[in-house]
């Protein structure tokens, strides 16, 4: 393993920079490999394999305002981490990373593949030509290609921003965290569109007609691509058939979303009670009362139907409960 870092301070500690670069080879990972069922078991755990990880982590501390009454501290951190599965074990180039029947029933699996980033989602994709255009059948539906690698469940970039502002006895703090790239599969999106419960299944098309209306009456979903002969096609597919095709034909791609998000994680407004000037000063060194809001706002996400910052599993979203916001009071006493 290799790790190089630095920790710098400038202008009487009002500017600080910490940076670390690392590169490591993780060997003898715990792997589950298939074995003959004649043994009475279907798999066994071994120590094998190698995963190479490398990346950079940076933290920037700033104190842009510092006076007798007013102080502002800011921290920004950033991490860009990548990895690659270099080897598993003899004769095996792909490993199933655990099984979730709710997902595998839709043809979606999470696997480790030699030569790829850890945690690949594998499932059905839309067949495309050399120019990336979708290949459509005569009804305007997609042609499926099974067992395609659809991207890693791991983000490339993570980090956060913390702001702490105080004025005399008052304080205002907030923090934001973020994550960019990475993929997740949404089982709720698959069922929601298949059953006609999601808004997309009752939306208006570019003609201003409901996609559920007959194509002959101006309804349907507008699709673009090429036919089997490679000729460009623009047509309207029957809404019912269009939204059913992804489950019926095993196309996971339509329910795959970017894991990127920016979230306001916490906001607080507080007041430090001057106990030293009161009779409480005999018992307390300090007292602070704060109004705190947690998870108040999802600032950005590709798909606003789900909160990627709250996913419960690496596969993706599986009927999870909606994210919750909370507002409350904190009272901190120092004796």
C-alpha positions, 0 to 999 in steps of 0.5 A: 500500500502507498499513502502520501498526505499533507496537512497545511495551515496558513494565515494564523490557522485561518486557512487549512488544507489536508490532502491524501493520495493512496493506492492499495492492493487488497488481497485475500478477500472473503469470496463465496464460490459455487461448489458441487451440490453433491457436497450438500452445499451450493457454495463455500467461503474462501480467502482469495482475490485481489482488488486494487483501490486508489484515490485522493481525499481533500479537506479545506478549512476556512475561517473567512470572518473572525471578529470579536462578535462574528465568526464563520468557519467553513469546511469542504471535503472531497473524495475521488476513489476508484477501484478495479477487481483484478482477480477472484480465484482460479477458474472464476472471473465473475462472483455473485455479490449476494442474492436478493430474490426481489431483484433477481426475479427481474433479472438484475444481479450485483456481481464482481467481474475481473477487469471491472469496477467493484459491484457491477449491476448486471441485467437486461439492456436495450439493444442498440446499433453502432450509433447508439440508437435503440432498435425497435420492432414493428410495434415500437417496442425495444429489443432486449439484450440480456446480461449486460453490465449496467454500471457500478453501485459505487459512486466516484465522488463523495463529500460534504460542506459544513458551515458554522456561523456565530454572532455573539450568543447566536449560532447558525449551522448547516451541512450538505453532503453529496455523491456523484455517479454510481447506479442503482436499480429501482424495483418500485419504479419497475412495479409502478410503471408496470401497474400503471401507478406512476405518473409517467404512465398517465402523462401527456405525449408531445401531441397533448394527448394521454399516453393511455389513449389509442395510438389511432386517436393521437395517444401512445408513447413517442419512441425514436430509434431504428427498425431491423433494417437500420432505418430511422423510425419515429412512431408511437407505441401503445402505452399499455404495451410500452410500460409492460415491455420492461418487465415482460422482456426483462429490460432493467435499463429503464429502471436504472438511475444515477446515484448522484445527489446533493442533500441538505442534511441538517440545519440548526439555529441556536442561542447560548444562554449567558448563564454566568450572569445569572444564578444558574452560573453557580451550577452550569458552565454553559447552556445552549438551546437549538432548533434543529431540522434534519434531512430538510431538503433533497437539493438534487437527484436524477429521479425525484421519486426516490432519495438515493441518499437513503438507499437501504441496500447496495442493489438499489431501491426495493420498496423503501419507505419515503425519506423523513424530515424532522424538526426538534429542540436541543438543550445542551447543558455544561456542568 
